[in-house]
Amino acid sequence: MNQPEQNTSHAPKWVYMFGDGIADGTAEMRDLLGGKGANLAEMCNLGLPVPPGFTVTTEVCAAYYDNDRALPEALGAQVDAALAHVGKVVGAEFGSRDNPLLVSVRSGSRASMPGMMDTVLNLGLNDETVEGLAKRSLDARFAYDSYRRFIQMYSNVVLGLEHHRFEDILEAAKDDNGYALDTELSAQDWREVVAGYKALVEEERGEPFPQDVHAQLWGALGAVFGSWQNQRAITYRRLHSIPDDWGTAVNVQAMVFGNMGETSATGVAFTRNPSTGEKALFGEFLINAQGEDVVAGIRTPQAITEAERRINGSSEPSMEAVMPESFAHLKAIYEKLEGHYRDMQDLEFTVQEGKLWMLQTRTGKRTARAALKIAVDMAREKLISRQEAVLRIDPSSLDQLLHPTLDPRAERDIVATGLPASPGAACGAIVFDPDDAEQARNAGKPVILVRVETSPEDIHGMHAAEGILTTRGGMTSHAAVVARGMGTPCVSGAGAVRIDYAAGTMTAGGHTLNKGDIITIDGAAGHVIRGEVPTIQPDLTGDFGVIIEWADKVRRMEVRTNAETPGDARVAREFGAEGIGLCRTEHMFFEADRIQAVREMILAGDEAGRRAALAKILPMQRNDFKSLFEIMSGLPVTIRLLDPPLHEFLPSGEKEIAQLAEAMGVDPEIVARRIGDLHEFNPMLGHRGCRLAITYPEIAEMQARAIFEAAIEAGKTTGKAVIPEVMVPLVATRAELDQIKERIVAVGEQVQGEAGERLDYLVGTMIELPRACLGAGDIAKVAEFFSFGTNDLTQTAFGISRDDSAGFLAEYIRKGVLEADPFITIDRAGVGELMKIAAERGRESRPGLKLGICGEHGGDPASIGLCETIGLDYVSCSPFRVPIARLAAAQAALRKN
Amino acid sequence: MNQPEQNTSHAPKWVYMFGDGIADGTAEMRDLLGGKGANLAEMCNLGLPVPPGFTVTTEVCAAYYDNDRALPEALGAQVDAALAHVGKVVGAEFGSRDNPLLVSVRSGSRASMPGMMDTVLNLGLNDETVEGLAKRSLDARFAYDSYRRFIQMYSNVVLGLEHHRFEDILEAAKDDNGYALDTELSAQDWREVVAGYKALVEEERGEPFPQDVHAQLWGALGAVFGSWQNQRAITYRRLHSIPDDWGTAVNVQAMVFGNMGETSATGVAFTRNPSTGEKALFGEFLINAQGEDVVAGIRTPQAITEAERRINGSSEPSMEAVMPESFAHLKAIYEKLEGHYRDMQDLEFTVQEGKLWMLQTRTGKRTARAALKIAVDMAREKLISRQEAVLRIDPSSLDQLLHPTLDPRAERDIVATGLPASPGAACGAIVFDPDDAEQARNAGKPVILVRVETSPEDIHGMHAAEGILTTRGGMTSHAAVVARGMGTPCVSGAGAVRIDYAAGTMTAGGHTLNKGDIITIDGAAGHVIRGEVPTIQPDLTGDFGVIIEWADKVRRMEVRTNAETPGDARVAREFGAEGIGLCRTEHMFFEADRIQAVREMILAGDEAGRRAALAKILPMQRNDFKSLFEIMSGLPVTIRLLDPPLHEFLPSGEKEIAQLAEAMGVDPEIVARRIGDLHEFNPMLGHRGCRLAITYPEIAEMQARAIFEAAIEAGKTTGKAVIPEVMVPLVATRAELDQIKERIVAVGEQVQGEAGERLDYLVGTMIELPRACLGAGDIAKVAEFFSFGTNDLTQTAFGISRDDSAGFLAEYIRKGVLEADPFITIDRAGVGELMKIAAERGRESRPGLKLGICGEHGGDPASIGLCETIGLDYVSCSPFRVPIARLAAAQAALRKN
């Protein structure tokens, strides 16, 4: 332990007092006092009853480390003076055997680092003061329990002994007495445990447990400062980009006890209802109890207000009824704090022998629904502005409101947990085969499609299912991406689930479930649940609508949607989408009525054969586009030319190959050979995207024709034409786009000639390769718009396949190598810089170049912030994320100003 | 046709005359006169006998396009004057029926664009002048053949009629007469063909073939200028980055004929022997013949010198003997030209009625061997400097000299052609299985390993084989990369070869070959040849050694090698490698004595199991490194930690899985499941590189220990320790390297403590991901060196898998989308910029950071030039490319100064 060295020289102010209605510090002094210290000071300055104490500043932390982990010599006098003052305020004395002052010693840094550093409670107890506490509390059992807790905590934090050594002693004591629970131990039993603890410390340390309360305090101060550099804290700082040199402050505060008889109590309260947002004091308390008792749930806490008691139908009296004075005091404090902090507060308080003490105030956590109501109410109360209200809502939290959710009151038999791949809850019978899913849907029976992984061949089954469960793949696996796009709940990568397709069974959590058995999945939590769990439908009216309306007033970027089915397009437009930013045409190729022609096209030996097959697909594609254009009339629609490698459209099983060969009237071996020829080691980096349009320009020509013809037709039916934006994927160089654009424009001329009508359209490109970002200046000479495909850009910039990343990315985040999954939030330093380079070079060579994003990140609030910084014109996201993106874009615009 | 408009205003000088020993232009006026025009002028200025003519400048080309494809009006008078002058020099007259002047009309742009634009020969012939030609040549057959050729060429180039229409008429004439060959046609027959041609033109055009020779000339001028914008020329320019606005000049030159009797002749000559480099006039000629006759091979050409005639053992007299005056003249000219151009010249000449005319001089093509001899000889003759000699050698051409080659005189029965994946020729019995290859090697029998594709499991068989043939994969497929690294000849991606593993046969070119049949492959040409073809062994002494010695004097960058076997390391050191830039440790993992332990490690369920298996591998790895360190004593050796995904080490077949399970004493299903768990969709972007070291740090620790222990041991045996450079692959962020370096340094401390010795080593990283290039400043704070892994950097920047690129990359190059295969030559605009960014940011944060390249590009001369520009410290390449890299690095240094 680092006793301060003796020195009489004049020292800086290292200790800031608080309590008794005044404080040396304020809320603004966060850098010096840490968050907790500054907040305690602020509450004192507001005149609130805070247990007195003092903060040892972050400068002491710096000095501690500069001085080879020794506390500065001159600190001693300041701490002694502060301790004496605290004792005076509470009428007790540190180390007094009659009326001992006990203190807590807690870290508190500038940024919140919950649980990362060490805490010591009940400091000031020794063999003598424990008797004083017993007398004062009239509860020897409580006093000795507190003492043994203090020894255990102190020995662990300050002396470095392991918890389990103490637990072993306690367990042995219980065994000896035949007790099952800690609560069965008497005061005498605890005395014996304390003796055992002290013997252990002496044995391990070669010296007794420190009885000198000042030595205890110095030890605790050194240990808490030292915990700034423990491994947990270092990792946390790396993850949250908190500089090492900030250091922590340490708060020493008088302990107060809510368990000193019937005039004592402890509780937690919210200034508004955190579930509903209703403006009413909400909380619970327990008489003659400590804070941990409220949490532990051994006794049922009582309501704070009478109103709440009535709602709960409780016979236990409310605080309002039994402690009217403390209640009135608390009520006044809550109004003061909410007004001061201008947000809903989460309070902790203790009543010690009739006196109310405030232990903490902080901004309260709340449900998404409550957050909306509170923000709208507070704006109407003029407590905050409308813009502040918009900024108060976490856009991601809206996801809860946009999908059905599990009834929180229902029981859940969770058999496995996977990744929360697509939010929402769904329930249905297990099917393992996409065809079965479709049949069940046609029979009106809800199903959950369970697959090891999904592929584009499974799309029809995914559409038909209420929910999707896969045992492999990450947050951006095929199943996850498609499910989010469709708004279908999905749990992916549930590795503990084993599927036996042949037997038609899955095993999970020790259960074997058969095809047809009912399961429920919670795509927001990643839970797989046996049986049916009731769900709650979303409600998007009221406060939700008000906030979104306020958000739209300040938003700069447009919000489009990624959609290719009329259903998705309609949902998105209802959610406020301002066009389509990405229509993936390959999804259309999988539809049952055309997959045969698609396969003929792929298997054709020459261009003529391909053109013949494409001619069959043309009218169907035209109709697809026409429906979309009608739904999106008057808005822009971006259509991406065929992107995936052709082998994705071909079957892989022997049986399916035989079926296809028969349908086409060719030798199965020829089909198998062609499939073999098309095999790729790394399909993500293979013959796909614009490379298809270079080698098979006839495919791009067919698609361009379908788009242009549909646009002219839809323009006639709706009277408000869309402006199609033809998007060429996976461009790396200008020359690729040059050649493909030439073909598209030629088709455009032809179609306009045939129709005798003018048609406005744009030809642009996805920017999804690092090479394209660097060459963007050149590419923009040809491209009329850029749309950032940040999924593939992240894959290529990092060299990580999103489908294969589940195996190591979670570990990367756990070990602090990556702050966040780059497939969820854009990596600013790498992918973000590539986007910035592309945007700058593109706009330099084509001023006013339209820029958007259509990767999954387009629906991620943090990434939307980056898009605003780069100056994109729009973001595009899956239909169910459109409202989230509208809010996030508004916030990004507000934060930029 | 674009007749010049009449206008009397003063015009710029558009026509530059040459001939008669003087010229308006010089060799320096390439921009205005094009390459051919400038060179013809230069020869005239040297006083050489060049058929007179004139050049219409590139400015006229610009005017032609500015003026909507019309020739400027004022050009007419200048051309007429020039024509008259030409006629005067040769004593003939354009359009004269007695003594007609015939001219050629040829394009000639600043940069050579061979065959891309149009040419018209024999212009000036019509129904009257053809008779004059017949009389002057005493050969009516020749005159009418020339006329019909002119009509055909003119009609095609100027009038846009297709060749085959004329061929049809000729074929019909031959059929009618029962002729098989053109040479059977008589003068009268040709007259009839001419009549047929003229009728065709009149029918198609509605007007007769132009008889006005001036109209012919205007038509040809317009057409040749117009051909600057034909598709071939546009594509060629795009591929070679030639600006569109350069335009072409047009050369009009008097025709001379070598077929005007026994005093006429035509021939080609080299100023030195292009095969051997010997300093002696070398060439062949034919009396009474035209240039095309020399090429056509119908008559056997005669030697030019007596010395050569004797060597050939020919009974036909030499030019020296039969035309002593012309020969003496030619000899004088050759000396003058070689002295003037300071390089070996390739000359074309014609003797018309005893007068020697020079038609062309250009730098002569030569074999690699000749190039070396000529460069060394010329430097010794003081004709060029030693630095110029170094710059004269194409580094890539050395490849021919470093490997066995096929005897050029031997017959070759080529059955298929693939990609020239690894140079050299090899011959052996066909085997389809790597194990068979190994057995055959042990039995002393040379084999060619034939596979659809190779994988790391096949390494032992690849080592054992004389050559490797694959039917799939590109220039950078596994087979190609490994083969080049081993210096083993390889033909990859021979798609026309079909392999039936089950039957043990391959089919190619209509032949079915069985296991055991002998084939030969030519890895420099991509040929697959049936049977045995004799080979010639390389010889690296003499001129080769001299040039490399001169090169080393001016080289700045070091040249290291990529090697992991003692054999490769030894070869590389003999070739002058200055260390190892890349030792791929995974190759060591496949050795038979350790693959079992590697697989145990992978299949182990926990860290303890992995550590137990790794302990078995440690001594073997240490010995591997020790051998390398001994061979490379005193030089740096860079060792890359394990890079490939673990599934590459596991078997895939059911039988092999069963064997492995038995050897390990576990259930085959467990092995199969683990293999299934490790499966990846895109292994290139999967769980590999430093991601393995993050999730299984124990592997990196074992490797670090093996490296450090080996370095200390080898230092003792050799007395000259290597400085090991531990290289962490596939780093994307600094945090990855932080964590791994910490482990490596900890092992380093341990090993040094155990050995009681100090050890110098570096820890650095591959830079092979775009994310790493952008974050290089941050990474360099930890990395002590960067080594650019340009294979993976190209794959990720472009989003192209090199293993899957064969299907479309060839088409990309054919269609002009890419100038070169980016896996062979670094893409400067994209990958090059990423490297530049990384080098700059890296050196900014760590001045003096060591930079190298270890991708395949390290042996590519063009890429080495880029490396010099970026300022790398070294390049590293496969052993057989070390001499090439030494020369290329020297050239890069010379070019930069």
Interface residues (C-beta under 8 A of the other chain):
Chain A: R238 E680 F681 N682 P683 M684 L685 G686 H687 G689 R691 I694 T695 L730 A732 T733 A735 E736 Q739 E768 L769 P770 R771 L774 G775 D778 D792 Q795 T796 A797 F798 G799 I800 S801 D803 D804 G807 F808 E811 Y812 K815 G816 V817 L818 D827 A829 G830 V831 E833 L834
Chain B: R238 E680 F681 N682 P683 M684 L685 G686 H687 G689 R691 I694 T695 L730 A732 T733 A735 E736 Q739 E768 L769 P770 R771 L774 G775 D778 D792 Q795 T796 A797 F798 G799 I800 S801 D803 D804 G807 F808 E811 Y812 K815 G816 V817 L818 D827 A829 G830 V831 E833 L834
